[in-house]
């Protein structure tokens, strides 16, 4: 009977598009741990974007949320922590990305692709500018 319950639980999660992985990861951090890790991740990303901003001609600001603004072509990205669900959300190029804490990698990761926050932003900035930009965060 226990095996049938576990199998039904897995099927339920698959049916509604949730992965067992993401459910387990999001419950591992308490509110304070999430805030600390999210702040660290956004600060590292802000420094990496600041290093690249002069070379590639965009602006970045950090104040609760991290913003990246482009003049040519125009665009705005927003990276913000979402405490209630313990995710970092990225809005870039009319797309939304929801990254979760991965304790094995010690990073916020996009569950669908395995990309880290820096990799997601590197790809988005590269698409925006039409050239390869690698952020080391």
C-alpha positions, 0 to 999 in steps of 0.5 A: 500500500505504501508503494501505491501511495508514493506512486500516486504522489509522484503522478499527482506532481507530474500531472500538475507540472511540479517536480519532486526536486523543486518541492524538496528544495524550496522547503529546505530554507527558512525565511531568514536563510532565504533572505540571506542567500538571496541578498548574497546572490543579488549582491554578487550579480550586481557586482558582476553586472557592474563590471560588465556595464561599462564595457557593454553600455547598460546600467544596473541598480540594486535596491530591494530588486536588481534592475538592468537597463539598456538604451540600445536596444531599449530594455529593462530586466528585473531580478527580485527575491520572492520570499513567500515561495523562496525563489528569485524571479527574473523578468527579462525580454517578456519572459519570467524565470523562477529560480530555486535554491540548490543546496548541492550547487550552493546557488539559485538554479532554474529547475528546467535547465539547471542554469544558475542565476548568473547563467540566466542573466548572462544569456538574457544580456547576451540576447539583448545586446546581440553578443556574448556576455559572461557574468562571473557571479 
